[in-house]
Amino acid sequence: MAEIKVNRLNEFQTSRFANLVVKTLFNTLKAKKIALFGFAFKKNTGDVRESAAIRMAKTFVLEGAVVNIYDPKAQKDTIWQALQGVGISCAQRINPNSANT
């Protein structure tokens, strides 16, 4: 039960932050460039499972932004797989620029 509450709170905070970014940038991300520095779930790992950055990238793309992702530990293919898992295709506005390509 406590785990469910923590997960809901994490999802709420991620959504709240992504919406704050949109609001701060005049309520639109169309044709704007957003950089995500760090994509992994935990510091100093390449593990992107359940990363908040996945949901933020999706929100930003759906709002029309071009999203550039940099994570020195996460593999480019792993980033793509995580994004495809939430419905973001390679053709959409995502540029994963991992140091480990």
C-alpha positions in Angstrom: 0.0 0.0 0.0 2.8 2.4 0.9 4.6 1.6 -2.4 1.5 2.6 -4.4 1.3 5.9 -2.6 5.0 6.6 -3.3 4.6 5.7 -6.9 1.6 8.0 -7.2 3.4 10.8 -5.5 6.4 10.3 -7.9 4.2 10.4 -10.9 2.4 13.5 -9.6 5.7 15.4 -9.0 7.0 14.5 -12.4 3.9 15.7 -14.1 3.8 18.8 -12.0 7.4 19.6 -12.9 6.8 19.0 -16.7 3.7 21.2 -16.6 5.7 23.9 -14.8 8.3 23.9 -17.6 5.5 24.3 -20.1 3.8 27.1 -18.2 7.2 28.9 -17.6 7.8 28.8 -21.4 4.6 30.7 -22.2 2.3 27.7 -22.2 3.8 26.2 -25.4 6.8 24.2 -26.3 6.2 24.3 -30.1 9.5 24.6 -31.9 11.4 25.0 -28.6 14.5 23.0 -27.7 14.6 21.2 -24.4 17.7 19.5 -23.0 17.5 16.7 -20.5 20.9 16.3 -18.8 20.7 12.9 -17.3 18.2 10.2 -18.2 19.0 7.3 -15.9 16.9 6.4 -12.9 19.9 6.5 -10.6 23.1 8.6 -10.5 26.2 7.0 -12.0 24.2 4.1 -13.7 22.8 3.5 -17.2 19.6 2.1 -15.7 16.7 4.0 -17.3 13.8 1.8 -16.0 11.0 3.9 -14.6 13.0 7.1 -15.0 11.1 10.3 -14.5 12.9 11.6 -17.5 10.9 9.2 -19.8 7.6 10.7 -18.8 9.0 14.3 -19.0 10.4 13.6 -22.5 7.1 12.3 -23.6 5.2 15.3 -22.3 7.7 17.7 -24.0 7.4 15.9 -27.3 3.6 15.9 -27.2 3.8 19.7 -26.5 5.8 20.1 -29.7 9.3 20.5 -28.3 12.5 19.1 -29.8 14.1 17.1 -26.9 17.9 16.6 -26.7 19.0 14.0 -24.2 22.4 13.5 -22.8 23.4 10.9 -20.3 27.1 9.8 -20.1 26.1 6.4 -18.6 22.9 5.4 -20.4 23.3 3.6 -23.8 21.6 5.3 -26.8 19.7 2.1 -27.6 18.4 1.8 -24.0 17.1 5.4 -24.2 15.3 4.6 -27.4 13.7 1.5 -26.0 12.5 3.3 -23.0 10.9 6.0 -25.1 9.3 3.6 -27.5 7.8 1.9 -24.4 5.7 5.0 -23.8 4.8 5.5 -27.4 7.6 7.8 -28.6 8.9 6.7 -32.0 12.4 7.3 -33.4 10.9 9.7 -36.0 9.6 12.1 -33.4 11.6 15.0 -32.0 14.1 13.2 -29.8 17.9 13.3 -30.1 19.5 11.0 -27.6 23.1 12.1 -27.5 24.5 9.6 -25.1 28.3 9.4 -24.5 27.9 5.6 -24.9 26.5 5.3 -28.4 
